[in-house]
């Protein structure tokens, strides 16, 4: 079968190619550290080395919102507060 991609518009083809590249690449496993995490389904990721299963983004293992949430949780575990530091001025 022929794989049909985006047919019109250079910008749309570039975005589609970038999403496909993210989706098909391997990511580093948060558990074992090996670059063996591949997409198992929509927002499901599985490490082929240790067998760990993760929830993530549709096209990449982490999302910007997920990274921000992880930073907040780490800050709380260290005894910090939820609120971000405000700059003086």
C-alpha positions as CSV (number, residue, x, y, z in Angstrom):
1,X,0.0,0.0,0.0
2,X,1.1,3.5,-0.7
3,X,1.6,5.7,2.4
4,X,-0.5,8.9,1.8
5,X,1.0,12.0,3.4
6,X,0.0,15.6,3.4
7,X,-0.6,16.5,-0.2
8,X,-0.6,20.3,-0.4
9,X,1.3,23.0,1.4
10,X,5.0,23.1,2.2
11,X,4.5,24.1,5.8
12,X,2.0,21.4,6.4
13,X,4.4,18.8,4.9
14,X,7.2,20.0,7.1
15,X,5.0,19.8,10.2
16,X,3.8,16.3,9.2
17,X,7.4,15.1,8.7
18,X,8.5,16.5,12.0
19,X,5.7,14.8,13.8
20,X,6.4,11.5,12.0
21,X,10.1,11.8,13.0
22,X,9.2,12.3,16.6
23,X,6.8,9.5,16.6
24,X,9.2,6.9,15.1
25,X,12.3,7.8,17.1
26,X,13.6,6.1,20.2
27,X,13.7,7.9,23.5
28,X,15.7,7.4,26.7
29,X,13.9,5.2,29.3
30,X,13.3,7.0,32.6
31,X,13.7,3.7,34.5
32,X,16.7,2.0,33.0
33,X,18.3,4.9,31.0
34,X,18.7,3.0,27.7
35,X,17.5,4.6,24.5
36,X,14.9,1.8,23.9
37,X,11.5,3.5,24.4
38,X,9.3,3.3,21.4
39,X,5.7,4.3,20.8
40,X,3.2,1.4,21.5
41,X,0.1,3.3,20.6
42,X,-1.5,6.8,21.0
43,X,0.2,8.3,24.0
44,X,1.5,4.9,25.1
45,X,5.2,4.3,25.2
46,X,7.1,1.1,26.1
47,X,10.7,0.4,26.9
48,X,12.0,-2.6,24.8
49,X,14.8,-3.2,27.3
50,X,13.2,-3.3,30.7
51,X,9.5,-3.6,29.7
52,X,8.5,-0.3,31.4
53,X,5.3,1.3,30.1
54,X,4.7,5.0,30.2
55,X,2.0,7.5,29.3
56,X,3.2,10.5,27.4
57,X,2.4,12.7,24.4
58,X,0.9,11.5,21.2
59,X,4.1,12.0,19.2
60,X,6.9,12.3,21.9
61,X,7.5,10.7,25.2
62,X,7.2,14.0,27.1
63,X,5.2,17.1,26.6
64,X,6.0,20.7,27.7
65,X,3.1,20.5,30.2
66,X,4.3,17.2,31.5
67,X,7.8,18.5,32.0
68,X,6.5,21.6,33.9
69,X,4.4,19.3,36.1
70,X,7.4,17.1,36.8
71,X,9.4,20.1,37.8
72,X,6.7,21.3,40.2
73,X,6.4,17.8,41.8
74,X,10.2,17.6,42.3
75,X,10.2,21.1,43.8
76,X,7.4,20.1,46.3
77,X,9.3,16.9,47.2
78,X,12.4,19.0,48.0
79,X,10.4,21.1,50.4
80,X,9.7,24.0,48.1
81,X,6.5,25.7,47.3
82,X,4.2,25.3,44.3
83,X,4.3,29.0,43.3
84,X,7.1,30.1,40.9
85,X,9.6,32.6,42.1
86,X,8.7,36.1,41.0
87,X,11.4,38.4,39.7
88,X,12.0,41.7,41.6
89,X,10.6,44.7,39.9
